[in-house]
Amino acid sequence: MPQMLRADAQDNRDRVLEAARRLFAERGIDVTMREVARHAGVGPATLYRRFPTKQILVDEAFAEELRACRGIVIDGCADPDPWRGFCTIIESISVLNGRNHGFVEAFLSASPADQSFTGHRTALLQMLSDLALRAQAAGSLRPDFVLDDLVLVLLTGRALSTTPVEGRAAAARRFAALAIDAFRASDAHRPLPPRPRLQGAL
């Protein structure tokens, strides 16, 4: 049975998570543990007692976003129209990306030792790959699309977090619309440059 925390210990834990979520969303995951502790109003010893490593803190802070990301991909892949599902995923993840700078950074850069993010990432990328193949077979997605192109969109979209908060969702949707238009199958497309090697760098 999980050990119950004292009320003050639970309050400290909640304040640390709230501070971490806010700082990671605004500035990315390079924020130091000391900065998190300072913004939470707790001492470093209290922070490390609850979260012995930064990776544990990152995992806890982004648990909700990870569930949301998985839900977006599962729902999109379940759409009977693979192209529509593919487009929905791009738009929804672009909005999530713009809202939280740190989440996509953590998702894309997690080390092999971080099973929480890498396990989900591997599964979600495989689902996206299968969906892309279905959209290509339907003639909707350009035939030279590779999954690294979607990773490139995610990497580029991280800059959305630097735009004013009030216009961020609208900017994310416009960015997604431009990406979707580029991915759409068309005889007007010119050949693409050589594919990047982004997945292998994750």
Beta strands, then each sheet from edge to edge (+ up, - down):
end
